[in-house]
């Protein structure tokens, strides 16, 4: 109010909105609305087993010891990777950036494969047949995602690298 018109301002009464009409509090809830709770329970008359199986696809479970080993492998590979340092530089032109992205992705996936099984990983490095290892890589990356969902305070830097890597791969 640089022009000195503040004293001339008048208050205007606002019309109540539909959500707050008839209520004395701005934070009232409609007791008859069960829509937010509907997703937490199976529908009446449906098979609860199917409901639990469907929800289990998205709800993270505790990691087994084999999964923890794969998680440590993924964390180690991401921690030594300099993906974001090399890719996010302004000096790279589009073609060189794409080439560097592919090199970094291949080196990360090769490192995971070699650390899992040296002989099979060596074959992967020589043949560059990443399609054969796709289910294994999906499993390892999914374990990393599940761990981050369950423990948001962990894998801060590594998870960021992983997300940038996955975004650039798409």
VMD Tcl script that builds the backbone (N, CA, C; Angstrom):
set m [mol new atoms 510]
animate dup $m
set s [atomselect $m all]
$s set {name element resname resid chain x y z} {
  {N N UNK 1 A 0.840 -1.182 0.000}
  {CA C UNK 1 A 0.000 0.000 0.000}
  {C C UNK 1 A 0.883 1.242 0.000}
  {N N UNK 2 A 1.516 1.440 -1.095}
  {CA C UNK 2 A 2.431 2.572 -1.192}
  {C C UNK 2 A 1.711 3.889 -1.464}
  {N N UNK 3 A 0.479 3.789 -1.894}
  {CA C UNK 3 A -0.231 5.015 -2.268}
  {C C UNK 3 A -1.087 5.560 -1.129}
  {N N UNK 4 A -1.092 4.900 0.034}
  {CA C UNK 4 A -1.822 5.412 1.181}
  {C C UNK 4 A -3.313 5.171 1.147}
  {N N UNK 5 A -3.777 4.111 0.467}
  {CA C UNK 5 A -5.209 3.821 0.370}
  {C C UNK 5 A -5.683 2.797 1.399}
  {N N UNK 6 A -4.860 2.447 2.346}
  {CA C UNK 6 A -5.213 1.403 3.297}
  {C C UNK 6 A -6.411 1.799 4.156}
  {N N UNK 7 A -6.520 3.029 4.541}
  {CA C UNK 7 A -7.625 3.470 5.392}
  {C C UNK 7 A -8.957 3.387 4.665}
  {N N UNK 8 A -8.966 3.398 3.351}
  {CA C UNK 8 A -10.214 3.375 2.581}
  {C C UNK 8 A -10.739 1.955 2.355}
  {N N UNK 9 A -9.945 0.922 2.722}
  {CA C UNK 9 A -10.382 -0.461 2.499}
  {C C UNK 9 A -11.569 -0.800 3.381}
  {N N UNK 10 A -12.484 -1.598 2.846}
  {CA C UNK 10 A -13.646 -2.051 3.614}
  {C C UNK 10 A -13.673 -3.567 3.597}
  {N N UNK 11 A -14.209 -4.167 4.631}
  {CA C UNK 11 A -14.331 -5.623 4.720}
  {C C UNK 11 A -15.519 -6.085 3.901}
  {N N UNK 12 A -15.361 -7.201 3.240}
  {CA C UNK 12 A -16.447 -7.770 2.448}
  {C C UNK 12 A -16.799 -9.124 3.038}
  {N N UNK 13 A -18.064 -9.383 3.243}
  {CA C UNK 13 A -18.519 -10.668 3.759}
  {C C UNK 13 A -18.492 -11.689 2.628}
  {N N UNK 14 A -17.920 -12.852 2.889}
  {CA C UNK 14 A -17.842 -13.914 1.891}
  {C C UNK 14 A -19.012 -14.858 2.052}
  {N N UNK 15 A -19.532 -15.356 0.951}
  {CA C UNK 15 A -20.623 -16.328 0.997}
  {C C UNK 15 A -20.051 -17.675 1.399}
  {N N UNK 16 A -20.754 -18.443 2.257}
  {CA C UNK 16 A -20.237 -19.759 2.654}
  {C C UNK 16 A -20.236 -20.714 1.465}
  {N N UNK 17 A -19.213 -21.565 1.398}
  {CA C UNK 17 A -19.125 -22.558 0.325}
  {C C UNK 17 A -19.984 -23.753 0.685}
  {N N UNK 18 A -20.194 -24.644 -0.274}
  {CA C UNK 18 A -21.032 -25.824 -0.038}
  {C C UNK 18 A -20.445 -26.732 1.032}
  {N N UNK 19 A -19.139 -26.859 1.085}
  {CA C UNK 19 A -18.508 -27.757 2.044}
  {C C UNK 19 A -18.678 -27.258 3.471}
  {N N UNK 20 A -18.757 -25.936 3.637}
  {CA C UNK 20 A -18.810 -25.390 4.983}
  {C C UNK 20 A -20.179 -24.807 5.325}
  {N N UNK 21 A -21.149 -24.928 4.458}
  {CA C UNK 21 A -22.461 -24.353 4.727}
  {C C UNK 21 A -23.127 -25.081 5.884}
  {N N UNK 22 A -23.637 -24.324 6.811}
  {CA C UNK 22 A -24.356 -24.906 7.930}
  {C C UNK 22 A -23.471 -25.426 9.031}
  {N N UNK 23 A -22.170 -25.255 8.932}
  {CA C UNK 23 A -21.288 -25.738 9.988}
  {C C UNK 23 A -20.644 -24.550 10.676}
  {N N UNK 24 A -20.352 -24.717 11.943}
  {CA C UNK 24 A -19.754 -23.625 12.691}
  {C C UNK 24 A -18.236 -23.642 12.595}
  {N N UNK 25 A -17.662 -24.750 12.181}
  {CA C UNK 25 A -16.207 -24.874 12.115}
  {C C UNK 25 A -15.763 -25.032 10.671}
  {N N UNK 26 A -14.612 -24.492 10.368}
  {CA C UNK 26 A -14.079 -24.618 9.011}
  {C C UNK 26 A -13.544 -26.018 8.749}
  {N N UNK 27 A -13.317 -26.823 9.794}
  {CA C UNK 27 A -12.742 -28.159 9.656}
  {C C UNK 27 A -13.759 -29.234 9.992}
  {N N UNK 28 A -14.971 -29.092 9.560}
  {CA C UNK 28 A -15.981 -30.103 9.865}
  {C C UNK 28 A -15.910 -31.220 8.844}
  {N N UNK 29 A -16.291 -32.396 9.258}
  {CA C UNK 29 A -16.297 -33.561 8.391}
  {C C UNK 29 A -17.711 -34.097 8.313}
  {N N UNK 30 A -18.087 -34.594 7.169}
  {CA C UNK 30 A -19.393 -35.194 6.993}
  {C C UNK 30 A -19.323 -36.623 7.506}
  {N N UNK 31 A -20.083 -36.922 8.541}
  {CA C UNK 31 A -20.022 -38.244 9.154}
  {C C UNK 31 A -20.580 -39.333 8.258}
  {N N UNK 32 A -21.407 -38.993 7.300}
  {CA C UNK 32 A -21.995 -40.001 6.435}
  {C C UNK 32 A -21.111 -40.369 5.259}
  {N N UNK 33 A -20.016 -39.690 5.064}
  {CA C UNK 33 A -19.158 -39.938 3.911}
  {C C UNK 33 A -18.077 -40.956 4.281}
  {N N UNK 34 A -18.160 -42.168 3.727}
  {CA C UNK 34 A -17.182 -43.214 4.004}
  {C C UNK 34 A -16.228 -43.413 2.840}
  {N N UNK 35 A -16.181 -42.495 1.896}
  {CA C UNK 35 A -15.333 -42.673 0.719}
  {C C UNK 35 A -13.854 -42.826 1.063}
  {N N UNK 36 A -13.289 -42.033 1.986}
  {CA C UNK 36 A -11.870 -42.237 2.271}
  {C C UNK 36 A -11.574 -43.583 2.906}
  {N N UNK 37 A -12.534 -44.148 3.632}
  {CA C UNK 37 A -12.294 -45.416 4.305}
  {C C UNK 37 A -12.605 -46.617 3.423}
  {N N UNK 38 A -13.210 -46.390 2.266}
  {CA C UNK 38 A -13.615 -47.505 1.415}
  {C C UNK 38 A -12.436 -48.314 0.910}
  {N N UNK 39 A -11.303 -47.690 0.709}
  {CA C UNK 39 A -10.158 -48.417 0.176}
  {C C UNK 39 A -9.450 -49.249 1.240}
  {N N UNK 40 A -9.795 -49.082 2.517}
  {CA C UNK 40 A -9.126 -49.807 3.584}
  {C C UNK 40 A -9.817 -51.114 3.940}
  {N N UNK 41 A -10.927 -51.395 3.347}
  {CA C UNK 41 A -11.657 -52.621 3.662}
  {C C UNK 41 A -12.207 -53.216 2.375}
  {N N UNK 42 A -12.322 -54.541 2.325}
  {CA C UNK 42 A -12.894 -55.148 1.124}
  {C C UNK 42 A -14.380 -54.821 1.011}
  {N N UNK 43 A -14.873 -54.801 -0.209}
  {CA C UNK 43 A -16.291 -54.537 -0.431}
  {C C UNK 43 A -17.107 -55.685 0.135}
  {N N UNK 44 A -18.295 -55.372 0.582}
  {CA C UNK 44 A -19.146 -56.430 1.132}
  {C C UNK 44 A -19.556 -57.367 0.009}
  {N N UNK 45 A -19.503 -58.642 0.294}
  {CA C UNK 45 A -19.858 -59.644 -0.689}
  {C C UNK 45 A -18.696 -60.086 -1.571}
  {N N UNK 46 A -17.560 -59.432 -1.472}
  {CA C UNK 46 A -16.415 -59.823 -2.294}
  {C C UNK 46 A -15.505 -60.759 -1.510}
  {N N UNK 47 A -14.600 -61.399 -2.228}
  {CA C UNK 47 A -13.672 -62.337 -1.609}
  {C C UNK 47 A -12.519 -61.559 -0.968}
  {N N UNK 48 A -12.351 -61.636 0.355}
  {CA C UNK 48 A -11.271 -60.876 0.990}
  {C C UNK 48 A -9.884 -61.355 0.573}
  {N N UNK 49 A -9.763 -62.606 0.174}
  {CA C UNK 49 A -8.467 -63.118 -0.250}
  {C C UNK 49 A -7.936 -62.389 -1.466}
  {N N UNK 50 A -8.803 -62.147 -2.447}
  {CA C UNK 50 A -8.390 -61.407 -3.641}
  {C C UNK 50 A -8.039 -59.968 -3.290}
  {N N UNK 51 A -8.786 -59.381 -2.363}
  {CA C UNK 51 A -8.527 -58.007 -1.950}
  {C C UNK 51 A -7.144 -57.893 -1.311}
  {N N UNK 52 A -6.817 -58.840 -0.422}
  {CA C UNK 52 A -5.508 -58.824 0.220}
  {C C UNK 52 A -4.388 -59.078 -0.783}
  {N N UNK 53 A -4.607 -59.986 -1.717}
  {CA C UNK 53 A -3.588 -60.283 -2.727}
  {C C UNK 53 A -3.330 -59.063 -3.614}
  {N N UNK 54 A -4.397 -58.347 -3.971}
  {CA C UNK 54 A -4.230 -57.155 -4.799}
  {C C UNK 54 A -3.497 -56.053 -4.038}
  {N N UNK 55 A -3.838 -55.845 -2.776}
  {CA C UNK 55 A -3.171 -54.812 -1.971}
  {C C UNK 55 A -1.723 -55.173 -1.679}
  {N N UNK 56 A -1.418 -56.456 -1.585}
  {CA C UNK 56 A -0.050 -56.888 -1.283}
  {C C UNK 56 A 0.911 -56.540 -2.413}
  {N N UNK 57 A 0.398 -56.311 -3.622}
  {CA C UNK 57 A 1.262 -55.923 -4.736}
  {C C UNK 57 A 1.862 -54.538 -4.522}
  {N N UNK 58 A 1.183 -53.701 -3.757}
  {CA C UNK 58 A 1.600 -52.312 -3.610}
  {C C UNK 58 A 2.118 -51.972 -2.216}
  {N N UNK 59 A 1.784 -52.771 -1.221}
  {CA C UNK 59 A 2.224 -52.511 0.141}
  {C C UNK 59 A 3.565 -53.202 0.346}
  {N N UNK 60 A 4.586 -52.464 0.754}
  {CA C UNK 60 A 5.898 -53.089 0.950}
  {C C UNK 60 A 5.905 -54.043 2.133}
  {N N UNK 61 A 6.631 -55.114 1.994}
  {CA C UNK 61 A 6.782 -56.091 3.069}
  {C C UNK 61 A 8.221 -56.030 3.569}
  {N N UNK 62 A 8.488 -56.681 4.683}
  {CA C UNK 62 A 9.859 -56.727 5.194}
  {C C UNK 62 A 10.749 -57.463 4.211}
  {N N UNK 63 A 11.992 -57.058 4.147}
  {CA C UNK 63 A 12.940 -57.687 3.236}
  {C C UNK 63 A 13.497 -58.969 3.842}
  {N N UNK 64 A 13.655 -59.984 3.009}
  {CA C UNK 64 A 14.293 -61.223 3.445}
  {C C UNK 64 A 15.805 -61.018 3.412}
  {N N UNK 65 A 16.547 -61.996 3.892}
  {CA C UNK 65 A 18.010 -61.870 3.895}
  {C C UNK 65 A 18.581 -61.831 2.481}
  {N N UNK 66 A 17.992 -62.589 1.566}
  {CA C UNK 66 A 18.454 -62.572 0.171}
  {C C UNK 66 A 18.186 -61.192 -0.439}
  {N N UNK 67 A 17.015 -60.627 -0.123}
  {CA C UNK 67 A 16.690 -59.292 -0.631}
  {C C UNK 67 A 17.599 -58.236 -0.018}
  {N N UNK 68 A 17.954 -58.406 1.253}
  {CA C UNK 68 A 18.866 -57.453 1.897}
  {C C UNK 68 A 20.245 -57.485 1.235}
  {N N UNK 69 A 20.663 -58.663 0.815}
  {CA C UNK 69 A 21.944 -58.782 0.112}
  {C C UNK 69 A 21.886 -58.023 -1.211}
  {N N UNK 70 A 20.780 -58.160 -1.934}
  {CA C UNK 70 A 20.612 -57.436 -3.196}
  {C C UNK 70 A 20.507 -55.936 -2.951}
  {N N UNK 71 A 19.883 -55.546 -1.850}
  {CA C UNK 71 A 19.783 -54.130 -1.508}
  {C C UNK 71 A 21.159 -53.539 -1.221}
  {N N UNK 72 A 21.973 -54.257 -0.462}
  {CA C UNK 72 A 23.336 -53.773 -0.186}
  {C C UNK 72 A 24.141 -53.648 -1.476}
  {N N UNK 73 A 23.950 -54.587 -2.379}
  {CA C UNK 73 A 24.621 -54.544 -3.674}
  {C C UNK 73 A 24.193 -53.301 -4.463}
  {N N UNK 74 A 22.892 -53.029 -4.492}
  {CA C UNK 74 A 22.380 -51.855 -5.202}
  {C C UNK 74 A 22.886 -50.564 -4.564}
  {N N UNK 75 A 22.847 -50.492 -3.234}
  {CA C UNK 75 A 23.326 -49.298 -2.538}
  {C C UNK 75 A 24.814 -49.051 -2.815}
  {N N UNK 76 A 25.598 -50.123 -2.810}
  {CA C UNK 76 A 27.031 -49.981 -3.072}
  {C C UNK 76 A 27.285 -49.513 -4.504}
  {N N UNK 77 A 26.559 -50.081 -5.454}
  {CA C UNK 77 A 26.751 -49.684 -6.851}
  {C C UNK 77 A 26.335 -48.231 -7.062}
  {N N UNK 78 A 25.254 -47.808 -6.424}
  {CA C UNK 78 A 24.807 -46.427 -6.572}
  {C C UNK 78 A 25.714 -45.448 -5.835}
  {N N UNK 79 A 26.271 -45.873 -4.713}
  {CA C UNK 79 A 27.111 -44.953 -3.940}
  {C C UNK 79 A 28.429 -44.644 -4.655}
  {N N UNK 80 A 28.968 -45.600 -5.408}
  {CA C UNK 80 A 30.220 -45.337 -6.123}
  {C C UNK 80 A 29.982 -44.759 -7.512}
  {N N UNK 81 A 28.734 -44.761 -7.952}
  {CA C UNK 81 A 28.409 -44.204 -9.255}
  {C C UNK 81 A 28.455 -42.681 -9.204}
  {N N UNK 82 A 29.003 -42.098 -10.234}
  {CA C UNK 82 A 29.052 -40.637 -10.362}
  {C C UNK 82 A 28.086 -40.191 -11.455}
  {N N UNK 83 A 26.945 -40.852 -11.538}
  {CA C UNK 83 A 25.985 -40.612 -12.618}
  {C C UNK 83 A 25.565 -39.149 -12.687}
  {N N UNK 84 A 25.077 -38.617 -11.575}
  {CA C UNK 84 A 24.579 -37.241 -11.605}
  {C C UNK 84 A 25.703 -36.241 -11.791}
  {N N UNK 85 A 26.898 -36.556 -11.316}
  {CA C UNK 85 A 28.032 -35.642 -11.494}
  {C C UNK 85 A 28.432 -35.526 -12.963}
  {N N UNK 86 A 28.403 -36.625 -13.674}
  {CA C UNK 86 A 28.850 -36.626 -15.065}
  {C C UNK 86 A 27.770 -36.190 -16.042}
  {N N UNK 87 A 26.522 -36.494 -15.723}
  {CA C UNK 87 A 25.439 -36.229 -16.667}
  {C C UNK 87 A 24.915 -34.803 -16.544}
  {N N UNK 88 A 24.836 -34.288 -15.357}
  {CA C UNK 88 A 24.223 -32.980 -15.134}
  {C C UNK 88 A 25.205 -31.821 -15.275}
  {N N UNK 89 A 26.055 -31.873 -16.257}
  {CA C UNK 89 A 26.956 -30.761 -16.528}
  {C C UNK 89 A 26.441 -30.004 -17.744}
  {N N UNK 90 A 26.585 -28.718 -17.715}
  {CA C UNK 90 A 26.067 -27.886 -18.800}
  {C C UNK 90 A 26.928 -27.947 -20.051}
  {N N UNK 91 A 28.161 -28.394 -19.927}
  {CA C UNK 91 A 29.079 -28.397 -21.060}
  {C C UNK 91 A 28.731 -29.458 -22.106}
  {N N UNK 92 A 27.967 -30.481 -21.736}
  {CA C UNK 92 A 27.669 -31.563 -22.672}
  {C C UNK 92 A 26.556 -31.178 -23.640}
  {N N UNK 93 A 26.780 -31.452 -24.897}
  {CA C UNK 93 A 25.742 -31.260 -25.894}
  {C C UNK 93 A 24.808 -32.473 -25.841}
  {N N UNK 94 A 23.676 -32.393 -26.528}
  {CA C UNK 94 A 22.647 -33.425 -26.425}
  {C C UNK 94 A 23.171 -34.809 -26.821}
  {N N UNK 95 A 23.899 -34.921 -27.903}
  {CA C UNK 95 A 24.392 -36.222 -28.359}
  {C C UNK 95 A 25.404 -36.799 -27.367}
  {N N UNK 96 A 26.298 -35.958 -26.872}
  {CA C UNK 96 A 27.295 -36.443 -25.916}
  {C C UNK 96 A 26.648 -36.788 -24.583}
  {N N UNK 97 A 25.622 -36.030 -24.206}
  {CA C UNK 97 A 24.910 -36.339 -22.957}
  {C C UNK 97 A 24.207 -37.694 -23.060}
  {N N UNK 98 A 23.558 -37.955 -24.181}
  {CA C UNK 98 A 22.887 -39.242 -24.382}
  {C C UNK 98 A 23.900 -40.382 -24.356}
  {N N UNK 99 A 25.040 -40.189 -25.004}
  {CA C UNK 99 A 26.086 -41.208 -25.001}
  {C C UNK 99 A 26.603 -41.452 -23.582}
  {N N UNK 100 A 26.814 -40.382 -22.831}
  {CA C UNK 100 A 27.286 -40.518 -21.447}
  {C C UNK 100 A 26.241 -41.203 -20.571}
  {N N UNK 101 A 24.951 -40.898 -20.799}
  {CA C UNK 101 A 23.883 -41.560 -20.045}
  {C C UNK 101 A 23.897 -43.057 -20.292}
  {N N UNK 102 A 24.009 -43.451 -21.561}
  {CA C UNK 102 A 24.032 -44.876 -21.885}
  {C C UNK 102 A 25.254 -45.566 -21.281}
  {N N UNK 103 A 26.403 -44.905 -21.336}
  {CA C UNK 103 A 27.611 -45.489 -20.745}
  {C C UNK 103 A 27.446 -45.687 -19.236}
  {N N UNK 104 A 26.914 -44.678 -18.557}
  {CA C UNK 104 A 26.744 -44.775 -17.104}
  {C C UNK 104 A 25.722 -45.840 -16.734}
  {N N UNK 105 A 24.623 -45.927 -17.482}
  {CA C UNK 105 A 23.611 -46.945 -17.201}
  {C C UNK 105 A 24.185 -48.343 -17.398}
  {N N UNK 106 A 24.902 -48.528 -18.507}
  {CA C UNK 106 A 25.502 -49.840 -18.775}
  {C C UNK 106 A 26.545 -50.199 -17.728}
  {N N UNK 107 A 27.323 -49.223 -17.293}
  {CA C UNK 107 A 28.342 -49.527 -16.289}
  {C C UNK 107 A 27.717 -49.880 -14.945}
  {N N UNK 108 A 26.626 -49.202 -14.587}
  {CA C UNK 108 A 25.952 -49.524 -13.327}
  {C C UNK 108 A 25.335 -50.927 -13.374}
  {N N UNK 109 A 24.638 -51.221 -14.467}
  {CA C UNK 109 A 24.017 -52.539 -14.593}
  {C C UNK 109 A 25.074 -53.637 -14.688}
  {N N UNK 110 A 26.168 -53.368 -15.380}
  {CA C UNK 110 A 27.253 -54.348 -15.470}
  {C C UNK 110 A 27.881 -54.588 -14.103}
  {N N UNK 111 A 28.049 -53.524 -13.326}
  {CA C UNK 111 A 28.621 -53.667 -11.987}
  {C C UNK 111 A 27.734 -54.529 -11.097}
  {N N UNK 112 A 26.429 -54.334 -11.182}
  {CA C UNK 112 A 25.501 -55.152 -10.387}
  {C C UNK 112 A 25.578 -56.608 -10.835}
  {N N UNK 113 A 25.633 -56.835 -12.137}
  {CA C UNK 113 A 25.674 -58.208 -12.648}
  {C C UNK 113 A 26.987 -58.901 -12.270}
  {N N UNK 114 A 28.115 -58.200 -12.401}
  {CA C UNK 114 A 29.412 -58.802 -12.080}
  {C C UNK 114 A 29.509 -59.093 -10.590}
  {N N UNK 115 A 28.989 -58.195 -9.767}
  {CA C UNK 115 A 29.038 -58.410 -8.322}
  {C C UNK 115 A 28.122 -59.547 -7.887}
  {N N UNK 116 A 27.072 -59.806 -8.645}
  {CA C UNK 116 A 26.166 -60.912 -8.317}
  {C C UNK 116 A 26.817 -62.250 -8.621}
  {N N UNK 117 A 27.286 -62.408 -9.852}
  {CA C UNK 117 A 27.941 -63.644 -10.271}
  {C C UNK 117 A 29.029 -63.263 -11.274}
  {N N UNK 118 A 30.255 -63.475 -10.892}
  {CA C UNK 118 A 31.383 -62.977 -11.696}
  {C C UNK 118 A 31.384 -63.565 -13.105}
  {N N UNK 119 A 31.211 -64.878 -13.233}
  {CA C UNK 119 A 31.299 -65.505 -14.562}
  {C C UNK 119 A 30.150 -65.057 -15.467}
  {N N UNK 120 A 28.934 -65.073 -14.937}
  {CA C UNK 120 A 27.794 -64.626 -15.752}
  {C C UNK 120 A 27.868 -63.135 -16.030}
  {N N UNK 121 A 28.361 -62.369 -15.070}
  {CA C UNK 121 A 28.519 -60.936 -15.268}
  {C C UNK 121 A 29.548 -60.625 -16.337}
  {N N UNK 122 A 30.615 -61.411 -16.375}
  {CA C UNK 122 A 31.639 -61.236 -17.405}
  {C C UNK 122 A 31.050 -61.516 -18.779}
  {N N UNK 123 A 30.207 -62.547 -18.867}
  {CA C UNK 123 A 29.538 -62.839 -20.135}
  {C C UNK 123 A 28.640 -61.676 -20.560}
  {N N UNK 124 A 27.962 -61.069 -19.590}
  {CA C UNK 124 A 27.104 -59.921 -19.896}
  {C C UNK 124 A 27.929 -58.748 -20.417}
  {N N UNK 125 A 29.061 -58.492 -19.795}
  {CA C UNK 125 A 29.917 -57.383 -20.227}
  {C C UNK 125 A 30.422 -57.624 -21.640}
  {N N UNK 126 A 30.760 -58.877 -21.959}
  {CA C UNK 126 A 31.270 -59.186 -23.294}
  {C C UNK 126 A 30.170 -59.178 -24.346}
  {N N UNK 127 A 28.993 -59.706 -24.007}
  {CA C UNK 127 A 27.928 -59.842 -25.000}
  {C C UNK 127 A 27.001 -58.625 -25.068}
  {N N UNK 128 A 26.933 -57.836 -23.985}
  {CA C UNK 128 A 26.029 -56.673 -23.894}
  {C C UNK 128 A 24.568 -57.065 -24.070}
  {N N UNK 129 A 24.198 -58.272 -23.638}
  {CA C UNK 129 A 22.825 -58.765 -23.748}
  {C C UNK 129 A 22.084 -58.471 -22.444}
  {N N UNK 130 A 21.734 -57.206 -22.261}
  {CA C UNK 130 A 21.068 -56.797 -21.023}
  {C C UNK 130 A 19.632 -57.295 -20.953}
  {N N UNK 131 A 19.033 -57.609 -22.069}
  {CA C UNK 131 A 17.644 -58.082 -22.104}
  {C C UNK 131 A 17.485 -59.390 -21.318}
  {N N UNK 132 A 18.501 -60.248 -21.345}
  {CA C UNK 132 A 18.436 -61.513 -20.618}
  {C C UNK 132 A 18.421 -61.278 -19.108}
  {N N UNK 133 A 19.035 -60.212 -18.664}
  {CA C UNK 133 A 19.123 -59.902 -17.233}
  {C C UNK 133 A 17.995 -58.986 -16.773}
  {N N UNK 134 A 17.080 -58.635 -17.645}
  {CA C UNK 134 A 16.022 -57.682 -17.307}
  {C C UNK 134 A 15.223 -58.073 -16.069}
  {N N UNK 135 A 14.773 -59.327 -15.919}
  {CA C UNK 135 A 14.013 -59.667 -14.701}
  {C C UNK 135 A 14.836 -59.477 -13.418}
  {N N UNK 136 A 16.112 -59.808 -13.484}
  {CA C UNK 136 A 16.960 -59.641 -12.296}
  {C C UNK 136 A 17.131 -58.164 -11.951}
  {N N UNK 137 A 17.383 -57.332 -12.952}
  {CA C UNK 137 A 17.540 -55.903 -12.700}
  {C C UNK 137 A 16.247 -55.296 -12.170}
  {N N UNK 138 A 15.106 -55.734 -12.706}
  {CA C UNK 138 A 13.815 -55.245 -12.206}
  {C C UNK 138 A 13.630 -55.616 -10.742}
  {N N UNK 139 A 14.013 -56.835 -10.390}
  {CA C UNK 139 A 13.877 -57.286 -9.008}
  {C C UNK 139 A 14.757 -56.460 -8.070}
  {N N UNK 140 A 15.998 -56.222 -8.457}
  {CA C UNK 140 A 16.918 -55.464 -7.607}
  {C C UNK 140 A 16.432 -54.027 -7.435}
  {N N UNK 141 A 16.000 -53.403 -8.527}
  {CA C UNK 141 A 15.521 -52.025 -8.445}
  {C C UNK 141 A 14.224 -51.934 -7.646}
  {N N UNK 142 A 13.368 -52.937 -7.747}
  {CA C UNK 142 A 12.134 -52.962 -6.963}
  {C C UNK 142 A 12.436 -53.112 -5.479}
  {N N UNK 143 A 13.432 -53.892 -5.140}
  {CA C UNK 143 A 13.839 -54.031 -3.734}
  {C C UNK 143 A 14.314 -52.681 -3.202}
  {N N UNK 144 A 15.083 -51.954 -3.998}
  {CA C UNK 144 A 15.517 -50.621 -3.595}
  {C C UNK 144 A 14.350 -49.678 -3.400}
  {N N UNK 145 A 13.361 -49.735 -4.275}
  {CA C UNK 145 A 12.171 -48.888 -4.141}
  {C C UNK 145 A 11.385 -49.231 -2.886}
  {N N UNK 146 A 11.177 -50.540 -2.659}
  {CA C UNK 146 A 10.431 -50.964 -1.469}
  {C C UNK 146 A 11.130 -50.532 -0.190}
  {N N UNK 147 A 12.448 -50.646 -0.174}
  {CA C UNK 147 A 13.207 -50.256 1.017}
  {C C UNK 147 A 13.065 -48.756 1.272}
  {N N UNK 148 A 13.086 -47.976 0.217}
  {CA C UNK 148 A 12.948 -46.525 0.375}
  {C C UNK 148 A 11.547 -46.164 0.854}
  {N N UNK 149 A 10.528 -46.874 0.391}
  {CA C UNK 149 A 9.162 -46.607 0.837}
  {C C UNK 149 A 9.027 -46.921 2.324}
  {N N UNK 150 A 9.625 -48.017 2.758}
  {CA C UNK 150 A 9.526 -48.402 4.172}
  {C C UNK 150 A 10.397 -47.532 5.061}
  {N N UNK 151 A 11.525 -47.051 4.557}
  {CA C UNK 151 A 12.487 -46.278 5.348}
  {C C UNK 151 A 12.823 -44.983 4.622}
  {N N UNK 152 A 11.989 -43.964 4.714}
  {CA C UNK 152 A 12.232 -42.741 3.960}
  {C C UNK 152 A 13.505 -42.004 4.374}
  {N N UNK 153 A 14.001 -42.277 5.580}
  {CA C UNK 153 A 15.200 -41.581 6.051}
  {C C UNK 153 A 16.485 -42.198 5.505}
  {N N UNK 154 A 16.389 -43.351 4.859}
  {CA C UNK 154 A 17.581 -44.036 4.346}
  {C C UNK 154 A 17.691 -43.866 2.834}
  {N N UNK 155 A 18.855 -44.159 2.301}
  {CA C UNK 155 A 19.136 -44.118 0.856}
  {C C UNK 155 A 18.848 -42.753 0.256}
  {N N UNK 156 A 19.193 -41.687 0.929}
  {CA C UNK 156 A 18.858 -40.351 0.414}
  {C C UNK 156 A 19.584 -40.042 -0.887}
  {N N UNK 157 A 20.885 -40.080 -0.895}
  {CA C UNK 157 A 21.638 -39.759 -2.110}
  {C C UNK 157 A 21.538 -40.829 -3.165}
  {N N UNK 158 A 21.583 -42.082 -2.732}
  {CA C UNK 158 A 21.538 -43.192 -3.688}
  {C C UNK 158 A 20.193 -43.267 -4.394}
  {N N UNK 159 A 19.118 -43.017 -3.659}
  {CA C UNK 159 A 17.791 -43.094 -4.262}
  {C C UNK 159 A 17.612 -41.974 -5.287}
  {N N UNK 160 A 18.171 -40.813 -5.012}
  {CA C UNK 160 A 18.111 -39.723 -5.988}
  {C C UNK 160 A 18.813 -40.100 -7.281}
  {N N UNK 161 A 19.993 -40.716 -7.159}
  {CA C UNK 161 A 20.707 -41.174 -8.355}
  {C C UNK 161 A 19.876 -42.204 -9.105}
  {N N UNK 162 A 19.260 -43.105 -8.359}
  {CA C UNK 162 A 18.457 -44.152 -8.977}
  {C C UNK 162 A 17.285 -43.550 -9.744}
  {N N UNK 163 A 16.612 -42.595 -9.153}
  {CA C UNK 163 A 15.462 -41.971 -9.826}
  {C C UNK 163 A 15.908 -41.215 -11.072}
  {N N UNK 164 A 17.009 -40.460 -10.988}
  {CA C UNK 164 A 17.512 -39.766 -12.168}
  {C C UNK 164 A 17.884 -40.774 -13.249}
  {N N UNK 165 A 18.508 -41.868 -12.864}
  {CA C UNK 165 A 18.902 -42.884 -13.828}
  {C C UNK 165 A 17.683 -43.483 -14.513}
  {N N UNK 166 A 16.653 -43.793 -13.744}
  {CA C UNK 166 A 15.443 -44.381 -14.316}
  {C C UNK 166 A 14.693 -43.390 -15.183}
  {N N UNK 167 A 14.658 -42.128 -14.785}
  {CA C UNK 167 A 14.001 -41.116 -15.615}
  {C C UNK 167 A 14.725 -40.928 -16.939}
  {N N UNK 168 A 16.030 -40.932 -16.896}
  {CA C UNK 168 A 16.796 -40.758 -18.126}
  {C C UNK 168 A 16.721 -41.980 -19.027}
  {N N UNK 169 A 16.456 -43.143 -18.451}
  {CA C UNK 169 A 16.380 -44.356 -19.273}
  {C C UNK 169 A 15.064 -44.454 -20.027}
  {N N UNK 170 A 14.053 -43.756 -19.557}
  {CA C UNK 170 A 12.731 -43.869 -20.190}
  {C C UNK 170 A 12.604 -42.997 -21.405}
}
mol reanalyze $m
mol bondsrecalc $m
mol representation Tube
mol addrep $m
